[in-house]
Amino acid sequence: MGFLKRILRNGSTEDSAQVISDGSFETLSDEELQTHMGIKTYGAFELTDAVRPSYDLKVTPRQGFRHDEYVDEAGQKTPVIMAAASRRYLMDLFLELIDELGETVDVVLETSHQSGGEHEDLYREQIDMPVLKSMLLDHEELLTNDGCTGIAVINPSKRQEVQLDEHKLLIVYGHPLDQFENVLISGDVYPDKDLQFITEAEHVHSSSERYFDEFNVLKTRLGMDSENYADLC
């Protein structure tokens, strides 16, 4: 596991990982790091391969959702649902949530594969929901397990958006949110105002060259301009 510790300290290799902030990972022995990265479940909650919590577990992953709000630069507030779901439910819930957006949507792919930790967004307008869902199912492993890929599905006319972000959190923006809450509750993801997410403490992302290659395949299938993408990297 020494290669992973070098990655955490020195950057990327074919099997890459990225520490979000300095802290507990820097002081671990190879054995301690290997053991921590190998832990896939915390109680009933099963992690994807995309991210791991801090070694000291300041936030222990668990299933649930809470309400929040997004405030833009103009001070306008948008209601938000943030949810964490166990791996076995994650993709099904995402597909059910985006169903609530309608028959035609826009798509954003988020990547931090080759951008030094910065995020870049690729946009595709006007795609039919059945076509999109078919593509997403074809790339379920990437979307579930790659810590450098996120996706958002948007209905601009409804001003609603559903994200499956790099941390594999489900995030819903807009109003009303009742139908999205119902989807989550029907999938055994319940409201919890005290819920904390893995993003609220030190954590580590995992990716690989294989996932980067698959990201490029998905990007091409979605019709996102490869030349524009090259300019972003």
Secondary structure, DSSP 8 states (H G I E B T S, - for coil): -HHHHHHHHH---SEEEEESSSSGGGG--HHHHHHHHT--EETTEE--SSEEE-TT-SS----EEEEEEEE-TT--EEEEEEEE--HHHHHHHHHHHHHTT-SEEEEEEEE-TTTTT--EEEEEEEEEHHHHHHHHHHTHHHHHH-TTEEEEEEETTTTEEEEE-TT--EEEESS--HHHHHHHHHTT--B-TT---GGGS-EEEEEEHHHHHHHHHHHHHTT--HHHHHHH-
